Amino acid sequence: MKKTVLAILLLALAGCAALAPSKRDIARKSVGVDTKQQLLAALGGPDDAMRMGLVEQWTYHARDGEVMFVIIGDQVTLQASDDLLKFEP
């Protein structure tokens, strides 16, 4: 019984991950977004948020990584993906 429940839970978690949007999906939904309210309307609330004064970093988890937005005041100023932030000489 416990093994069956565990297997069902693992399958459900795997299914949720597969349903998550890709980085490309998130980027497409955010085209033309200039304000925090527009970003909320397009993508919903962030999965992670960090705030330092007027500067906020919102992170959305995708099935293939993360997409981050930097917001200053009410203006979305930067969009980046975790693969763009990796440094390889």
A tleap script that builds the chain and sets N, CA, C and O, in Angstrom:
source leaprc.protein.ff14SB
mol = sequence {
  NMET LYS LYS THR VAL LEU ALA ILE LEU LEU
  LEU ALA LEU ALA GLY CYS ALA ALA LEU ALA
  PRO SER LYS ARG ASP ILE ALA ARG LYS SER
  VAL GLY VAL ASP THR LYS GLN GLN LEU LEU
  ALA ALA LEU GLY GLY PRO ASP ASP ALA MET
  ARG MET GLY LEU VAL GLU GLN TRP THR TYR
  HIE ALA ARG ASP GLY GLU VAL MET PHE VAL
  ILE ILE GLY ASP GLN VAL THR LEU GLN ALA
  SER ASP ASP LEU LEU LYS PHE GLU CPRO
}
set mol.1.N position { 0.817 -1.189 0.000 }
set mol.1.CA position { 0.000 0.000 0.000 }
set mol.1.C position { 0.867 1.262 0.000 }
set mol.1.O position { 0.617 2.191 -0.768 }
set mol.2.N position { 1.886 1.291 0.865 }
set mol.2.CA position { 2.758 2.465 0.943 }
set mol.2.C position { 3.520 2.675 -0.366 }
set mol.2.O position { 3.720 3.809 -0.803 }
set mol.3.N position { 3.943 1.572 -0.984 }
set mol.3.CA position { 4.674 1.677 -2.248 }
set mol.3.C position { 3.770 2.222 -3.347 }
set mol.3.O position { 4.215 2.999 -4.191 }
set mol.4.N position { 2.519 1.823 -3.339 }
set mol.4.CA position { 1.579 2.304 -4.350 }
set mol.4.C position { 1.348 3.800 -4.192 }
set mol.4.O position { 1.351 4.537 -5.178 }
set mol.5.N position { 1.148 4.250 -2.966 }
set mol.5.CA position { 0.933 5.681 -2.699 }
set mol.5.C position { 2.173 6.471 -3.094 }
set mol.5.O position { 2.063 7.534 -3.704 }
set mol.6.N position { 3.346 5.963 -2.753 }
set mol.6.CA position { 4.589 6.635 -3.114 }
set mol.6.C position { 4.749 6.723 -4.629 }
set mol.6.O position { 5.162 7.759 -5.151 }
set mol.7.N position { 4.426 5.651 -5.329 }
set mol.7.CA position { 4.526 5.649 -6.788 }
set mol.7.C position { 3.567 6.663 -7.403 }
set mol.7.O position { 3.922 7.364 -8.351 }
set mol.8.N position { 2.362 6.741 -6.868 }
set mol.8.CA position { 1.379 7.711 -7.373 }
set mol.8.C position { 1.867 9.135 -7.134 }
set mol.8.O position { 1.738 9.987 -8.013 }
set mol.9.N position { 2.419 9.399 -5.969 }
set mol.9.CA position { 2.938 10.732 -5.656 }
set mol.9.C position { 4.092 11.110 -6.581 }
set mol.9.O position { 4.158 12.242 -7.060 }
set mol.10.N position { 4.993 10.178 -6.830 }
set mol.10.CA position { 6.125 10.446 -7.718 }
set mol.10.C position { 5.658 10.718 -9.147 }
set mol.10.O position { 6.189 11.608 -9.811 }
set mol.11.N position { 4.683 9.968 -9.617 }
set mol.11.CA position { 4.131 10.199 -10.954 }
set mol.11.C position { 3.438 11.548 -11.040 }
set mol.11.O position { 3.540 12.239 -12.054 }
set mol.12.N position { 2.734 11.927 -9.981 }
set mol.12.CA position { 2.053 13.226 -9.966 }
set mol.12.C position { 3.070 14.361 -10.000 }
set mol.12.O position { 2.872 15.345 -10.714 }
set mol.13.N position { 4.148 14.241 -9.244 }
set mol.13.CA position { 5.195 15.274 -9.251 }
set mol.13.C position { 5.875 15.365 -10.608 }
set mol.13.O position { 6.159 16.462 -11.089 }
set mol.14.N position { 6.134 14.232 -11.222 }
set mol.14.CA position { 6.749 14.234 -12.553 }
set mol.14.C position { 5.810 14.875 -13.570 }
set mol.14.O position { 6.256 15.594 -14.464 }
set mol.15.N position { 4.534 14.619 -13.437 }
set mol.15.CA position { 3.554 15.219 -14.332 }
set mol.15.C position { 3.485 16.726 -14.168 }
set mol.15.O position { 3.350 17.446 -15.157 }
set mol.16.N position { 3.574 17.215 -12.943 }
set mol.16.CA position { 3.558 18.654 -12.696 }
set mol.16.C position { 4.766 19.327 -13.333 }
set mol.16.O position { 4.646 20.407 -13.912 }
set mol.17.N position { 5.915 18.700 -13.229 }
set mol.17.CA position { 7.125 19.272 -13.821 }
set mol.17.C position { 7.007 19.329 -15.336 }
set mol.17.O position { 7.474 20.280 -15.963 }
set mol.18.N position { 6.391 18.325 -15.921 }
set mol.18.CA position { 6.240 18.302 -17.377 }
set mol.18.C position { 5.248 19.359 -17.849 }
set mol.18.O position { 5.344 19.836 -18.980 }
set mol.19.N position { 4.297 19.728 -16.995 }
set mol.19.CA position { 3.301 20.732 -17.359 }
set mol.19.C position { 3.813 22.160 -17.167 }
set mol.19.O position { 3.209 23.107 -17.671 }
set mol.20.N position { 4.904 22.319 -16.455 }
set mol.20.CA position { 5.451 23.659 -16.223 }
set mol.20.C position { 5.843 24.280 -17.562 }
set mol.20.O position { 6.266 23.574 -18.477 }
set mol.21.N position { 5.704 25.593 -17.675 }
set mol.21.CA position { 6.079 26.244 -18.937 }
set mol.21.C position { 7.592 26.206 -19.145 }
set mol.21.O position { 8.360 26.044 -18.196 }
set mol.22.N position { 7.996 26.356 -20.383 }
set mol.22.CA position { 9.429 26.438 -20.691 }
set mol.22.C position { 9.873 27.889 -20.548 }
set mol.22.O position { 9.046 28.791 -20.416 }
set mol.23.N position { 11.180 28.102 -20.574 }
set mol.23.CA position { 11.712 29.465 -20.528 }
set mol.23.C position { 11.203 30.263 -21.726 }
set mol.23.O position { 10.900 31.450 -21.608 }
set mol.24.N position { 11.114 29.611 -22.861 }
set mol.24.CA position { 10.625 30.264 -24.081 }
set mol.24.C position { 9.161 30.692 -23.909 }
set mol.24.O position { 8.780 31.779 -24.341 }
set mol.25.N position { 8.335 29.836 -23.276 }
set mol.25.CA position { 6.930 30.177 -23.028 }
set mol.25.C position { 6.823 31.416 -22.137 }
set mol.25.O position { 6.032 32.320 -22.406 }
set mol.26.N position { 7.621 31.443 -21.087 }
set mol.26.CA position { 7.602 32.579 -20.167 }
set mol.26.C position { 8.051 33.844 -20.896 }
set mol.26.O position { 7.439 34.900 -20.740 }
set mol.27.N position { 9.108 33.742 -21.686 }
set mol.27.CA position { 9.605 34.905 -22.423 }
set mol.27.C position { 8.553 35.418 -23.403 }
set mol.27.O position { 8.365 36.628 -23.534 }
set mol.28.N position { 7.875 34.515 -24.085 }
set mol.28.CA position { 6.836 34.928 -25.043 }
set mol.28.C position { 5.695 35.665 -24.349 }
set mol.28.O position { 5.193 36.667 -24.858 }
set mol.29.N position { 5.288 35.161 -23.182 }
set mol.29.CA position { 4.190 35.796 -22.448 }
set mol.29.C position { 4.578 37.168 -21.921 }
set mol.29.O position { 3.707 37.997 -21.654 }
set mol.30.N position { 5.867 37.416 -21.770 }
set mol.30.CA position { 6.309 38.680 -21.183 }
set mol.30.C position { 6.701 39.731 -22.227 }
set mol.30.O position { 7.157 40.817 -21.868 }
set mol.31.N position { 6.527 39.420 -23.506 }
set mol.31.CA position { 6.858 40.390 -24.555 }
set mol.31.C position { 5.963 41.618 -24.398 }
set mol.31.O position { 4.744 41.494 -24.273 }
set mol.32.N position { 6.567 42.785 -24.406 }
set mol.32.CA position { 5.828 44.038 -24.298 }
set mol.32.C position { 5.463 44.433 -22.881 }
set mol.32.O position { 4.798 45.449 -22.676 }
set mol.33.N position { 5.885 43.652 -21.905 }
set mol.33.CA position { 5.596 43.954 -20.502 }
set mol.33.C position { 6.564 45.026 -20.017 }
set mol.33.O position { 7.781 44.872 -20.117 }
set mol.34.N position { 6.003 46.121 -19.488 }
set mol.34.CA position { 6.844 47.214 -19.000 }
set mol.34.C position { 6.692 47.480 -17.510 }
set mol.34.O position { 7.592 48.046 -16.890 }
set mol.35.N position { 5.559 47.078 -16.921 }
set mol.35.CA position { 5.309 47.385 -15.520 }
set mol.35.C position { 5.092 46.119 -14.708 }
set mol.35.O position { 4.824 45.046 -15.249 }
set mol.36.N position { 5.216 46.272 -13.400 }
set mol.36.CA position { 5.013 45.153 -12.480 }
set mol.36.C position { 3.590 44.594 -12.629 }
set mol.36.O position { 3.399 43.378 -12.609 }
set mol.37.N position { 2.596 45.476 -12.776 }
set mol.37.CA position { 1.210 45.035 -12.915 }
set mol.37.C position { 1.021 44.230 -14.200 }
set mol.37.O position { 0.298 43.233 -14.210 }
set mol.38.N position { 1.663 44.659 -15.274 }
set mol.38.CA position { 1.572 43.917 -16.533 }
set mol.38.C position { 2.233 42.544 -16.403 }
set mol.38.O position { 1.736 41.558 -16.947 }
set mol.39.N position { 3.353 42.485 -15.684 }
set mol.39.CA position { 4.038 41.211 -15.477 }
set mol.39.C position { 3.169 40.261 -14.661 }
set mol.39.O position { 3.079 39.073 -14.971 }
set mol.40.N position { 2.529 40.789 -13.618 }
set mol.40.CA position { 1.618 39.967 -12.822 }
set mol.40.C position { 0.456 39.450 -13.668 }
set mol.40.O position { 0.054 38.294 -13.534 }
set mol.41.N position { -0.078 40.298 -14.531 }
set mol.41.CA position { -1.194 39.890 -15.388 }
set mol.41.C position { -0.755 38.828 -16.395 }
set mol.41.O position { -1.512 37.907 -16.702 }
set mol.42.N position { 0.464 38.958 -16.906 }
set mol.42.CA position { 0.951 38.033 -17.930 }
set mol.42.C position { 1.390 36.693 -17.355 }
set mol.42.O position { 1.126 35.646 -17.947 }
set mol.43.N position { 2.061 36.718 -16.198 }
set mol.43.CA position { 2.681 35.495 -15.668 }
set mol.43.C position { 2.182 35.072 -14.298 }
set mol.43.O position { 2.482 33.966 -13.849 }
set mol.44.N position { 1.433 35.922 -13.630 }
set mol.44.CA position { 1.060 35.626 -12.253 }
set mol.44.C position { 2.205 35.981 -11.322 }
set mol.44.O position { 3.212 36.546 -11.750 }
set mol.45.N position { 2.053 35.655 -10.073 }
set mol.45.CA position { 3.097 35.955 -9.102 }
set mol.45.C position { 4.344 35.122 -9.330 }
set mol.45.O position { 4.266 34.021 -9.875 }
set mol.46.N position { 5.499 35.640 -8.916 }
set mol.46.CA position { 6.753 34.910 -9.115 }
set mol.46.C position { 6.857 33.710 -8.181 }
set mol.46.O position { 6.185 33.649 -7.152 }
set mol.47.N position { 7.705 32.763 -8.555 }
set mol.47.CA position { 7.974 31.624 -7.690 }
set mol.47.C position { 8.901 32.029 -6.543 }
set mol.47.O position { 8.786 31.520 -5.428 }
set mol.48.N position { 9.804 32.936 -6.830 }
set mol.48.CA position { 10.704 33.496 -5.810 }
set mol.48.C position { 10.797 34.994 -6.049 }
set mol.48.O position { 10.771 35.460 -7.189 }
set mol.49.N position { 10.904 35.739 -4.959 }
set mol.49.CA position { 11.061 37.185 -5.086 }
set mol.49.C position { 12.054 37.663 -4.042 }
set mol.49.O position { 12.075 37.181 -2.909 }
set mol.50.N position { 12.875 38.622 -4.449 }
set mol.50.CA position { 13.844 39.220 -3.544 }
set mol.50.C position { 13.724 40.735 -3.704 }
set mol.50.O position { 13.605 41.237 -4.821 }
set mol.51.N position { 13.756 41.444 -2.608 }
set mol.51.CA position { 13.598 42.892 -2.668 }
set mol.51.C position { 14.711 43.565 -1.878 }
set mol.51.O position { 15.062 43.145 -0.776 }
set mol.52.N position { 15.260 44.633 -2.480 }
set mol.52.CA position { 16.271 45.444 -1.819 }
set mol.52.C position { 15.952 46.897 -2.156 }
set mol.52.O position { 16.331 47.391 -3.219 }
set mol.53.N position { 15.263 47.573 -1.258 }
set mol.53.CA position { 14.841 48.935 -1.533 }
set mol.53.C position { 13.833 48.954 -2.664 }
set mol.53.O position { 12.824 48.251 -2.615 }
set mol.54.N position { 14.101 49.757 -3.682 }
set mol.54.CA position { 13.200 49.853 -4.832 }
set mol.54.C position { 13.429 48.757 -5.864 }
set mol.54.O position { 12.650 48.620 -6.807 }
set mol.55.N position { 14.487 47.982 -5.693 }
set mol.55.CA position { 14.845 46.957 -6.672 }
set mol.55.C position { 14.310 45.599 -6.232 }
set mol.55.O position { 14.512 45.171 -5.095 }
set mol.56.N position { 13.625 44.930 -7.157 }
set mol.56.CA position { 13.113 43.593 -6.894 }
set mol.56.C position { 13.618 42.645 -7.980 }
set mol.56.O position { 13.805 43.043 -9.130 }
set mol.57.N position { 13.832 41.410 -7.604 }
set mol.57.CA position { 14.152 40.368 -8.576 }
set mol.57.C position { 13.076 39.299 -8.448 }
set mol.57.O position { 12.909 38.690 -7.391 }
set mol.58.N position { 12.355 39.083 -9.528 }
set mol.58.CA position { 11.327 38.065 -9.556 }
set mol.58.C position { 11.834 36.898 -10.386 }
set mol.58.O position { 12.349 37.092 -11.487 }
set mol.59.N position { 11.689 35.693 -9.863 }
set mol.59.CA position { 12.140 34.499 -10.564 }
set mol.59.C position { 10.961 33.568 -10.805 }
set mol.59.O position { 10.179 33.275 -9.901 }
set mol.60.N position { 10.857 33.115 -12.044 }
set mol.60.CA position { 9.845 32.142 -12.443 }
set mol.60.C position { 10.556 30.850 -12.816 }
set mol.60.O position { 11.485 30.854 -13.624 }
set mol.61.N position { 10.116 29.754 -12.228 }
set mol.61.CA position { 10.711 28.447 -12.515 }
set mol.61.C position { 10.058 27.850 -13.750 }
set mol.61.O position { 8.832 27.803 -13.854 }
set mol.62.N position { 10.869 27.404 -14.666 }
set mol.62.CA position { 10.405 26.736 -15.878 }
set mol.62.C position { 10.902 25.303 -15.847 }
set mol.62.O position { 11.754 24.956 -15.030 }
set mol.63.N position { 10.377 24.472 -16.729 }
set mol.63.CA position { 10.807 23.072 -16.738 }
set mol.63.C position { 12.250 22.934 -17.206 }
set mol.63.O position { 12.892 21.916 -16.949 }
set mol.64.N position { 12.764 23.954 -17.892 }
set mol.64.CA position { 14.134 23.889 -18.399 }
set mol.64.C position { 15.042 24.954 -17.796 }
set mol.64.O position { 16.068 25.296 -18.384 }
set mol.65.N position { 14.679 25.477 -16.639 }
set mol.65.CA position { 15.527 26.455 -15.967 }
set mol.65.C position { 14.712 27.533 -15.273 }
set mol.65.O position { 13.617 27.274 -14.774 }
set mol.66.N position { 15.251 28.734 -15.245 }
set mol.66.CA position { 14.599 29.855 -14.583 }
set mol.66.C position { 14.667 31.086 -15.468 }
set mol.66.O position { 15.585 31.248 -16.272 }
set mol.67.N position { 13.663 31.958 -15.300 }
set mol.67.CA position { 13.663 33.258 -15.961 }
set mol.67.C position { 13.528 34.300 -14.862 }
set mol.67.O position { 12.641 34.208 -14.014 }
set mol.68.N position { 14.415 35.293 -14.881 }
set mol.68.CA position { 14.432 36.322 -13.853 }
set mol.68.C position { 14.116 37.688 -14.449 }
set mol.68.O position { 14.521 38.012 -15.565 }
set mol.69.N position { 13.385 38.470 -13.677 }
set mol.69.CA position { 13.055 39.833 -14.064 }
set mol.69.C position { 13.541 40.765 -12.973 }
set mol.69.O position { 13.347 40.490 -11.789 }
set mol.70.N position { 14.168 41.860 -13.356 }
set mol.70.CA position { 14.578 42.884 -12.414 }
set mol.70.C position { 13.596 44.036 -12.564 }
set mol.70.O position { 13.360 44.530 -13.667 }
set mol.71.N position { 13.031 44.452 -11.441 }
set mol.71.CA position { 12.035 45.516 -11.419 }
set mol.71.C position { 12.565 46.635 -10.541 }
set mol.71.O position { 12.975 46.406 -9.403 }
set mol.72.N position { 12.553 47.837 -11.076 }
set mol.72.CA position { 12.953 49.011 -10.300 }
set mol.72.C position { 11.728 49.892 -10.166 }
set mol.72.O position { 11.199 50.398 -11.155 }
set mol.73.N position { 11.281 50.069 -8.921 }
set mol.73.CA position { 10.040 50.799 -8.696 }
set mol.73.C position { 8.898 49.980 -9.258 }
set mol.73.O position { 8.566 48.923 -8.723 }
set mol.74.N position { 8.297 50.460 -10.329 }
set mol.74.CA position { 7.206 49.759 -10.986 }
set mol.74.C position { 7.602 49.282 -12.381 }
set mol.74.O position { 6.804 48.637 -13.061 }
set mol.75.N position { 8.826 49.592 -12.815 }
set mol.75.CA position { 9.260 49.299 -14.188 }
set mol.75.C position { 10.074 48.005 -14.271 }
set mol.75.O position { 11.032 47.799 -13.526 }
set mol.76.N position { 9.663 47.148 -15.195 }
set mol.76.CA position { 10.443 45.937 -15.484 }
set mol.76.C position { 11.602 46.386 -16.360 }
set mol.76.O position { 11.390 46.900 -17.458 }
set mol.77.N position { 12.822 46.195 -15.880 }
set mol.77.CA position { 13.984 46.741 -16.576 }
set mol.77.C position { 14.858 45.697 -17.257 }
set mol.77.O position { 15.621 46.029 -18.165 }
set mol.78.N position { 14.758 44.437 -16.830 }
set mol.78.CA position { 15.663 43.421 -17.356 }
set mol.78.C position { 15.014 42.065 -17.256 }
set mol.78.O position { 14.326 41.757 -16.282 }
set mol.79.N position { 15.238 41.259 -18.268 }
set mol.79.CA position { 14.809 39.857 -18.250 }
set mol.79.C position { 16.047 39.026 -18.547 }
set mol.79.O position { 16.798 39.337 -19.471 }
set mol.80.N position { 16.263 37.971 -17.769 }
set mol.80.CA position { 17.424 37.105 -17.995 }
set mol.80.C position { 17.034 35.668 -17.710 }
set mol.80.O position { 16.087 35.395 -16.973 }
set mol.81.N position { 17.773 34.770 -18.302 }
set mol.81.CA position { 17.565 33.347 -18.110 }
set mol.81.C position { 18.811 32.783 -17.445 }
set mol.81.O position { 19.911 33.301 -17.640 }
set mol.82.N position { 18.645 31.730 -16.666 }
set mol.82.CA position { 19.797 31.177 -15.946 }
set mol.82.C position { 20.903 30.723 -16.874 }
set mol.82.O position { 22.070 30.773 -16.485 }
set mol.83.N position { 20.594 30.282 -18.083 }
set mol.83.CA position { 21.655 29.862 -18.993 }
set mol.83.C position { 22.442 31.055 -19.539 }
set mol.83.O position { 23.588 30.894 -19.959 }
set mol.84.N position { 21.846 32.240 -19.540 }
set mol.84.CA position { 22.572 33.428 -19.970 }
set mol.84.C position { 23.539 33.910 -18.901 }
set mol.84.O position { 24.477 34.651 -19.196 }
set mol.85.N position { 23.315 33.494 -17.666 }
set mol.85.CA position { 24.134 33.963 -16.552 }
set mol.85.C position { 25.337 33.069 -16.277 }
set mol.85.O position { 26.179 33.408 -15.446 }
set mol.86.N position { 25.428 31.934 -16.963 }
set mol.86.CA position { 26.563 31.026 -16.764 }
set mol.86.C position { 27.757 31.548 -17.554 }
set mol.86.O position { 27.636 31.916 -18.723 }
set mol.87.N position { 28.890 31.572 -16.907 }
set mol.87.CA position { 30.108 32.054 -17.562 }
set mol.87.C position { 30.959 30.861 -17.948 }
set mol.87.O position { 31.341 30.053 -17.101 }
set mol.88.N position { 31.252 30.759 -19.232 }
set mol.88.CA position { 32.143 29.701 -19.719 }
set mol.88.C position { 33.184 30.323 -20.621 }
set mol.88.O position { 32.856 30.778 -21.717 }
set mol.89.N position { 34.449 30.352 -20.180 }
set mol.89.CA position { 35.500 30.972 -20.993 }
set mol.89.C position { 35.807 30.177 -22.247 }
set mol.89.O position { 36.669 30.571 -23.032 }
savepdb mol mol.pdb
quit
